[in-house]
Amino acid sequence: MKNHDFASLRDADQDTLVLTAPARTFQAPSSDSVRLLRNMVDAGGPEENEYALLDLLMAQLYRMKQSGQLAETELAYLQSIFHDDFLANSIHGYVYRKPLGYAGDFRLIDMIYTYHTFGHENYEKWDQYFHYHAATDAVRNRKDFFKQQLLGKLDTRKAPLHLLNVASGPARDLYELYTKIDPDKLVTTCVDIDANAIAFATDLCSPYAEQINFHQKNILRFSTAEKYDVIWSAGLFDYFEDRLFIMALKRLLTFLKPGGEILIGNFSQDNPSRGYMELFGEWFLIHRSPETLIDLTLQAGVQPEHISVEQEPLGINLFLKIQSPVPAAQVSLCMN
Ligand SMILES: C[S@@+](CC[C@H](N)C(=O)[O-])C[C@H]1O[C@@H](n2cnc3c(N)ncnc32)[C@H](O)[C@@H]1O
């Protein structure tokens, strides 16, 4: 299979290929971008030294889409370069096909966590490109963020901590946490709308079946008399429009113990993978700034002093942190 070489491609097509300087842009959808993508698909995917070039193309196409310079038909043409066999045998294709009917399903998230590849010789390099992305790194980082937060809380605790894991998906974050702690110190309720996710997570977490219970339920309909020390949700609120965000948050607040904490993940506006995700994966998230997250939380009725926003090392995943006020009686007890 031909392994294309951008330098020689550039020599051969000096008049059309305009990839060398960020100031210059692709023409929509120019023969340049079509040829580049086609050559890369034919070559079995980008080599590592071509990632930057491909990222540049994605960013430029995304800017063009945003500014109305890339029509739907043109985008559809570019997408069609990733043909059916490619789509059936690559993670990129999985994202685009959405076999479970929605973007960001538990299987995909678990593929990201485990660096899974489809192992197809013609498309393997695309799977590697997928995992190299900043957004997939940020998803893995959010799993680490969760574990660090919980380990910090469990470290100083005597009584078992009660955790509500909202939209638990594969629950790999939870599973990995349990492997690091005395399981009896953590009692978890997982809620997910997808029966397949619940089945997968139940199996993965089976060594900790006594400590974890699973509910297949839409979180907007979930109710319980139990109160939780920590409520964790990643990969859900960035699918919610503002109105739903506030509604769901208000609901979670009713499940929180005094002195408890809610942690909610949301993609930030600094997501360099957004063009690739949206244009070629049709994976749309609501990217929010820290200010927007705070504003929505204020609208849910939380006092400003109880709100903060943290982030993982790349700054691509933000974490809204809401601390429930500790009742005055409990504060004086703690001080004695
Ligand atoms: C992107 S995954 C995140 C999984 C997990 N929190 C993680 O970060 O590893 C999103 C999960 O949200 C679940 N989900 C989507 N809408 C939901 C809802 N309204 N209530 C409960 N779960 C929901 C999906 O089934 C899916 O498993």
The ligand as an ORCA input file, in Angstrom:
! r2SCAN-3c Opt
* xyz 0 1
  C     -20.071      9.320     28.203
  S     -20.691      7.998     29.165
  C     -19.933      8.356     30.712
  C     -19.743      7.148     31.576
  C     -18.994      7.347     32.881
  N     -19.563      8.362     33.710
  C     -17.549      7.675     32.626
  O     -17.196      8.865     32.595
  O     -16.753      6.752     32.455
  C     -22.350      8.537     29.373
  C     -23.281      7.570     30.091
  O     -24.448      8.319     30.428
  C     -25.566      7.474     30.374
  N     -26.760      8.347     30.324
  C     -27.121      9.186     29.332
  N     -28.230      9.858     29.654
  C     -28.576      9.455     30.901
  C     -29.621      9.785     31.801
  N     -30.555     10.701     31.468
  N     -29.670      9.182     33.003
  C     -28.745      8.250     33.352
  N     -27.739      7.894     32.527
  C     -27.627      8.484     31.341
  C     -25.293      6.657     29.125
  O     -26.046      5.487     29.108
  C     -23.783      6.409     29.256
  O     -23.514      5.186     29.905
*
